Amino acid sequence: MSLFSTKVSEEKDFPNQLDITAAGHLLAGETVFDGFREVTEELGLEISPNSADCLGVFPVQIHLEDFYDNEFTNVFIVKKKLELGTFVLQEEEVSAVYAIPLKKLKELFSDTRKELAI
């Protein structure tokens, strides 16, 4: 399964939108591995960088009317069994978490599937 989250309606950028599981920005002097704190802050899960496999670094550019976002997204995958009730969502940022079967997600990204109900 792959996890995604929904941002809260009060979020400044892209409220109520589906997002990657946990995300944040690094401060000056921090490493990519310091960013794992976001998983704890947003989902209440302790994930060690040693248990994660890096899928790559992807440049992301979002240009809307008065909004420009240029960033590099480091994407990791963690194989971990989770039970219902495991998550403690950060109410200021995350309103829900959704599990999507990895096979269906791959179909969506490879254009063999056009939509996915979650």
C-alpha positions in Angstrom: 0.0 0.0 0.0 1.0 3.6 -0.6 -0.2 6.3 1.7 -1.4 9.8 0.8 -2.9 12.5 3.0 -5.4 15.3 2.6 -4.4 18.8 3.7 -6.6 20.7 6.1 -9.0 23.4 4.8 -7.0 26.1 6.6 -3.7 25.2 4.9 -2.2 28.2 3.0 -1.1 26.3 -0.1 -3.5 23.8 -1.7 -6.1 23.3 1.1 -8.2 20.1 1.0 -5.9 18.7 -1.7 -4.5 15.2 -1.8 -0.7 15.2 -1.0 2.2 12.9 -0.5 2.1 11.2 2.9 4.4 13.7 4.8 6.3 16.6 3.5 8.1 19.7 4.6 10.9 22.1 3.9 14.4 21.7 5.2 16.0 24.5 7.1 19.5 25.9 6.3 22.1 23.4 7.5 19.7 20.4 7.6 20.1 17.2 5.6 17.5 15.3 3.8 17.4 12.8 6.7 16.4 15.6 9.1 13.2 15.9 7.0 12.0 12.5 8.4 10.8 14.5 11.4 7.8 15.5 9.2 6.5 11.9 9.3 6.5 12.1 13.1 5.0 15.6 13.2 2.3 15.0 10.6 1.4 11.3 11.2 2.7 10.4 14.6 5.0 7.7 13.2 8.6 7.1 14.1 10.4 6.2 10.9 14.2 5.8 10.8 16.0 7.0 7.7 17.8 3.6 7.8 14.5 1.8 7.1 13.8 3.9 4.0 14.8 3.4 0.4 15.3 6.5 -1.7 13.3 6.4 -5.0 15.0 9.5 -6.2 15.1 13.3 -6.2 12.5 14.9 -8.5 12.4 18.6 -9.5 8.9 20.0 -9.1 7.7 23.3 -10.6 4.3 24.7 -9.9 3.4 28.0 -11.6 0.0 29.4 -11.0 -1.2 33.1 -11.2 0.7 34.6 -8.3 2.3 31.4 -7.0 5.7 30.0 -8.0 7.0 26.9 -6.3 10.4 25.4 -7.5 11.7 22.6 -5.3 13.5 19.3 -5.3 11.4 16.5 -3.8 13.3 13.6 -2.2 11.0 10.6 -2.4 11.5 7.6 0.0 9.6 4.3 0.4 9.3 2.5 3.7 7.9 -1.0 4.0 6.2 -1.2 7.4 3.1 -3.0 8.7 0.7 -0.5 10.2 -2.4 -1.2 12.2 -5.6 0.9 12.3 -5.3 3.6 14.9 -1.5 3.8 14.4 -1.7 7.4 13.1 -1.8 10.5 15.2 -2.6 13.2 12.7 -1.3 16.8 13.1 -4.6 18.6 13.1 -3.1 21.8 11.8 -1.9 20.2 8.6 -3.5 16.8 7.9 -7.2 15.9 7.8 -7.1 12.3 6.6 -4.8 9.5 5.4 -5.6 7.2 2.5 -4.1 3.8 1.6 -3.8 3.1 -2.1 -2.6 -0.3 -3.4 0.8 0.1 -5.0 -0.3 -1.8 -8.2 -3.1 0.7 -8.8 -0.8 3.7 -8.1 1.6 2.4 -10.7 -1.2 2.0 -13.2 -2.2 5.6 -12.6 1.3 6.9 -13.1 1.8 4.8 -16.2 -1.5 6.0 -17.8 -3.0 2.5 -17.9 -5.5 3.8 -15.4 -7.2 7.2 -15.7 -8.8 7.6 -12.3 -8.7 5.9 -8.9 -11.4 5.9 -6.2 -10.0 6.1 -2.6 
